[in-house]
Every structure is written in structure tokens, then in C-alpha cells.
Amino acid sequence: IPGGAPAAATPDGAPAATIPGGAPVGSDAAAGTCAEDTSPIRIGAVSTLSGLVGANGAGQQAGLQAWLQDVNARGGILCRPVELTVVDDGGDPARHAALKRQLIQDGGITAVVGEYSPLTAQAGAQVSQEFGIPQIGGLSASPADFTSALSFPFQGSAYPESTALGRYRTIGSGSRVAIFYVSEVDFGVIAADTFQQSWEANGGETVVRASISLAQPDFTAEVARAQSAGADTVYLASEISGCNRFFDAARRQGYRPTLLANSSCFHVNLRSSADVASDRFVTVTTFEAPISPIPAVAAMRDAVALYQPQLEDPANDGTVMRGWASGRLFELAVAQAGGRADPQSLVDAMHALQDVTLDGLIPPLSWPEGPHPERLCAKLLLFDGTDYNPITPDFLC
């Protein structure tokens, strides 16, 4: 990094976070450590912010925007301000591809950062590949995230989350599971397959397996089927509204199983089902728990509270960390590249990074040349009606 390391650098080499209410800490501009080129860095994301799964991306978007405001308040990355453009694809793959091409060709972005595209990632990855644009962080849930050499995802979702949830069989008291999974996205089938393999490998039995729809308004039939099969546990590969609808049906029918669900149901809105979900809902994260007291997580919560106050409770939203950590990872890549932010410099920087933890936000990750497959590290959390508290303090890897 020209001029030496920035003041108050973190162990990963990225500048330390802003302390809300005070002067920026570790600001590159304040420390006099600047890149030769101090022009703005342009990044973007084509995310699904409306439609069937749009609401689930709100936390991730808030985390990304909080990082953007925080890093610019610190003087940018090596004195380079960051400009972020986020556009909504509405869950339409063709629209996603067209918008991404427009961001690259007309918007001049050099990286895709923190994108939320559960239904459209494959279309976007093809466009990024066509133009040689790296995709950093983001949802990390689609097969496209792990097959493109230009995608630099976190651990993943379907494989690590569902494997860890299957291992709950050895922690909880249940043994007979009913599996329900969304049919509109690849994630649903992959997550269900992975969970079933893990559950049965840990001594459990699958008594029901069936697909559901993101648009399904009611789960009365599914609850009845699980009850009649004697399922003491239900695994649901859906999103937060689906989890709430399942608990609504379970409440009406007096069914009280343990419910296991991926991080797409890790949301503060589950408090509306606290009467049936409290101490019965187990979810998972591939990041440090957002309720954690460690400084790197506290910095995220403080920044979100300062810059994105509309978000109800970042300590209990499993999606916020993805956006924040995506920004932090991009920040680290630019610092590794000495302030350069052209696509090839960013790709080379990502390849050079080793055992990155973002000060404890993620388990150690590296991104060598070639595709970056999902990696098994996750933490289980139990919902107590208000908060999501870790069951497994350490990552299950």
C-alpha cells in the first residue's frame, strides 16, 4: 500500500471502523495514506428488492448501504470515495442481465458487491463473466456463485447451513423430520437434499418430504401431513413470510414441533410468531452471530443504527451481515491492490488474500484461482421469542 499501512489498521489490513458520534477512526485521508489515483470507485449490484423474495433482501441492502456511508465517512478507501449503484431486477432473470450489462457499459462499475439475487444469480454471473467483472460477497446462495472463477463468495448457504442444521439431530431431542422446500429456486432442492443427508447421517429419520411454493398462502395441509406422520421436527427451506405462515398453521392446529430453517428465516419479523416459535425455532448463520459482543460485529450494529435507522433490529436480522461483510471484503481487496480498483487488480487482490476473517465476522476464507466452492462452516442459533442466541459458540466446520 503506497505510503505504508493505514493508521489503526485491523489485523486483516482493512481500516478500522468509524465510531458513530465521534471522529472517524483509522481514516486513510486523516492518516495521509492515499492511493496515487484518488478518483471515485464505482461499484454496483443488481438485486431483487421487490416481488416474491424482495423483502428478504432489505437487511442485506441496509448492511451494504451502512458500509458505504461508513467507509466514505472515513475518507474512502485510501482516499478514494466509493460510489454504489443498486438497481432492482424484480426477480426477472432477463431484466437482471440487461441491468447488469447497463451498469457495466454505461455506469462504469468495476465490481459487483453485495448483490442479493436469489432468483437471478445465474443470469448475472454470465454477464459478469462476459465483461470480466468480479462479484464480491453477496448472497452466496446460487450454484452460479460457486462455479464462476470471477465470483468471490462467502461460505455459501445451501451446503454449510443445511449440513449444520442436520447436525442439530445430535443436539436436540427430535429424530423424525418432515422436510418442506421451495420449488422455484435451485436453493430449495439443494438445501433439502443436503439437510436430509446430514440429518440421516446423524441418526435421524425422514418421514415426509414435499415441495412448497414461495407464493403459497397457507400451510394447513403441510402441518396436517407432518402431524399425521409423527414428525417431531420440521425442516423448512423457505423465507421469512413462509416460516411465519407455517407457524400460523401450526398454531391453529395445535402442532408444536421444533422448526429448523436456513438463514432466510433468520429475521426479527419472526417475533410475530413468538408464542409458538420461542425456544422451538433453530436457524443458522455462516457469519458471526449479529448479536455477538465482539468489536467487529458491534461496529456493524453501530453503523447500521447510525446510517440505516429504519432497520428495526440489526442484532436479530440474519441478512444484514452479508451486506456489511461484502463491503468490508471489497474494502480489503482495494487495500490489497494498493488502491487500484480495476477489475483485474481486484481479481488479483482477491487471489492474494489468505485466511481472511474480517476481524471475526467470518471463519478463515481464501479465494485461490479458479471457482470457489461452498465451504462448511456455520453456527446454530435458538430463537427465544426476542433474540437469536448461539447454540454453538464456535463455527461447526
Secondary structure, DSSP 8 states (H G I E B T S, - for coil): -TTSS-TTB-TTSSB----TTS--SS-HHHHT---S--S-EEEEEEE--SSTTGGGGHHHHHHHHHHHHHHHHTTSBTTB-EEEEEEE-TT-HHHHHHHHHHHHHTT--S-EES---TTTHHHHHHHHHHHT--EESS---SGGGGT-TTEE--S-SHHHHHHHHHGGGGTSS--EEEEEEESSSHHHHHHHHHHHHHHHHTT-EEEEEEEE-TT----HHHHHHHHHTT-SEEEEES-HHHHHHHHHHHHHTT---EEEE-GGG-SGGGGGGHHHHTTTEEEEESS--TT--SHHHHHHHHHHHHH-TTSS-GGG-TTHHHHHHHHHHHHHHHHHTTT--SHHHHHHHHHH--SB-GGGTSS-B---SS-------BEEEEE-SS-EEESSSS-B-
